[in-house]
Amino acid sequence: MYTTVMATAVASATDTYAERVAERGEQLAPAERRVAELLLDLGPEATLLSAAALAEQLGTSDATVVRTAKALGYSGLAELRRALAAYGDNPPLGERLRRTLEQTPADELFASTIGNQLSALETLTRKVSPQSFQDAVAILAGRDRVVWRGVGPSAHLAAYGQLITQRIGKPSTALVHTGTSFADELLTLSPTDAIVVFAYGRLQSHVRVLLDRAATLTAPVVLITDTLGRKVGAGVTTTLECGRGAPGLFASHGTTLVVIEALVLAIAATQQAESEASLKELNELRAALVGRRIDVDTP
């Protein structure tokens, strides 16, 4: 009973925050409206930051954050945090961990994790057709540079994608900043880029801005997501559906890594001579740094 009541309260709190932003957004001062939307993007992550750290993350002052909370009808930052902690099917990290550990005995976690990954990969083969994968490869291989975009844990996926892409000789970069710092990264985009976006759950404001910027530049976008593809519409050139495990449980990015590596290998196949030459040069540079060969044998 307690769990059911708490789950209902969590969903209600999330809806309430989203509805308040939608209903009161036009009444907020511009700075407050921007903070409200960015807080919605951060969701439960915002509850882990101090007022000062939160303000720095959003590119504003802690006073503006507090004013935003009150303008939305909350008594203060504490009540706003409680509303943000509830995130529908995406509860806070601690809650997801607790639920996952409750479902599986500790001595079965290894086997359970492997089983979950195998199931996720089987689902991936059904969700991503060979044609949609080849469409994504053609987009990425056909442009001068591959741009990887992710925030939170996905920022590390973007950085990994950028690393192995440049290793095969394909110019690449990763956009991983949030808040106003993301504007500096957006400024570097070019019409000759192809953009890979990791986005899950809902259409966050930074994704909307990126899609608008890409449309202005006519730069194609490959979206890697769970269910967001149906909500984005025409802003994306092609979508690869890649889940993060069971909703509400501890998230896994194993299948996303598989997709990233498959994309990079497929790009390498379109420029095999250049890729092999780039890896050869990388190994030569590594040898020059340490005085002996320490070859990189994979992208």
C-alpha positions, -999 to 999 in steps of 0.1 A, spaced: 0 0 0 28 24 10 47 17 -22 16 22 -43 8 55 -26 44 67 -30 44 57 -67 12 77 -73 26 107 -55 58 105 -75 39 105 -108 16 133 -96 45 155 -85 62 151 -119 30 160 -138 25 190 -114 59 204 -121 56 200 -159 21 214 -159 32 244 -138 60 252 -162 35 250 -191 7 270 -174 28 297 -158 57 299 -183 43 330 -200 39 348 -167 76 342 -157 103 367 -163 126 355 -192 154 344 -168 129 325 -146 113 308 -176 147 297 -189 156 283 -155 123 265 -152 128 248 -185 164 239 -178 153 224 -144 128 203 -162 156 190 -184 178 181 -154 149 164 -135 161 143 -106 198 153 -113 189 188 -100 182 174 -65 218 163 -62 232 198 -66 235 225 -40 218 259 -47 252 274 -58 261 243 -79 227 243 -95 229 280 -103 264 274 -119 250 245 -139 222 267 -153 243 297 -159 224 319 -134 224 330 -98 210 310 -68 186 339 -61 171 335 -96 166 298 -90 148 305 -57 127 332 -74 118 307 -101 106 282 -75 84 308 -59 71 320 -92 60 285 -100 40 284 -68 64 264 -46 73 276 -11 109 275 -19 138 255 -33 132 225 -10 96 220 -23 108 225 -59 134 198 -53 108 173 -42 88 180 -73 118 175 -95 128 143 -77 96 127 -90 101 120 -127 73 97 -139 88 65 -153 123 78 -146 126 80 -108 158 92 -90 189 71 -93 187 58 -58 152 46 -63 160 29 -95 189 11 -78 168 1 -49 141 -14 -71 167 -33 -92 184 -48 -61 151 -58 -46 143 -78 -77 175 -98 -79 195 -116 -51 231 -104 -49 245 -138 -59 225 -137 -91 233 -101 -102 260 -112 -127 239 -138 -145 208 -114 -143 228 -86 -159 241 -108 -187 205 -121 -193 192 -85 -194 219 -75 -219 211 -104 -242 174 -96 -241 182 -59 -248 203 -69 -278 176 -92 -291 152 -62 -289 177 -40 -306 178 -63 -336 140 -60 -339 138 -22 -333 167 -13 -357 163 -27 -392 193 -32 -415 180 -5 -437 176 21 -409 211 13 -398 225 17 -433 206 50 -436 224 63 -405 258 51 -418 253 68 -451 245 101 -433 275 99 -411 300 87 -437 287 113 -463 295 144 -442 329 160 -434 326 156 -396 306 135 -371 293 154 -341 282 134 -310 258 150 -285 250 137 -251 245 150 -215 247 133 -181 259 96 -186 253 100 -223 281 127 -224 306 99 -218 290 79 -247 294 110 -269 331 113 -259 336 76 -266 320 79 -300 341 109 -308 373 91 -298 369 60 -319 356 80 -348 387 102 -350 408 71 -346 396 58 -380 405 91 -396 370 107 -396 370 142 -381 347 142 -350 338 161 -319 316 157 -289 292 183 -276 287 176 -238 281 210 -221 248 221 -206 232 254 -198 245 285 -216 279 268 -222 261 247 -248 257 278 -270 294 280 -275 294 244 -288 264 251 -310 283 279 -326 309 254 -339 283 234 -360 286 235 -397 263 226 -427 289 199 -435 284 181 -401 263 151 -394 250 150 -358 243 120 -336 221 129 -306 216 106 -275 182 116 -261 158 96 -239 124 100 -222 112 134 -233 122 162 -256 144 184 -235 150 220 -244 186 216 -253 176 189 -278 150 212 -293 175 240 -297 200 216 -313 175 204 -338 165 239 -347 201 248 -352 207 217 -373 177 226 -394 190 261 -400 223 247 -411 206 218 -430 229 194 -411 213 159 -409 206 144 -374 207 108 -363 187 103 -331 196 74 -308 167 71 -283 143 48 -266 108 62 -273 115 98 -281 116 93 -319 78 96 -322 78 129 -304 105 147 -324 90 145 -359 106 162 -388 136 175 -369 154 142 -372 167 126 -404 167 90 -391 162 73 -357 178 43 -342 156 30 -313 180 18 -285 166 12 -250 183 16 -217 168 -14 -199 135 -18 -181 118 15 -173 122 25 -136 151 2 -130 189 8 -130 197 20 -165 221 3 -188 239 17 -218 253 -16 -231 232 -17 -262 240 20 -270 277 11 -269 270 -17 -294 252 8 -317 281 33 -314 308 8 -323 287 -7 -351 283 28 -366 320 36 -364 329 2 -379 305 7 -407 319 42 -414 354 26 -415 341 2 -441 333 30 -464 368 44 -461 389 14 -453 422 26 -467 419 59 -448 409 41 -416 438 17 -418 462 46 -425 449 66 -396 453 36 -372 488 31 -385 497 67 -379 482 65 -344 504 35 -335 534 53 -348 527 83 -326 521 61 -296 555 44 -303 572 78 -305 558 88 -271 569 57 -252 599 45 -272 583 12 -283 553 0 -302 521 -3 -282 497 -9 -310 460 0 -310 445 -30 -327 408 -19 -327 392 14 -336 
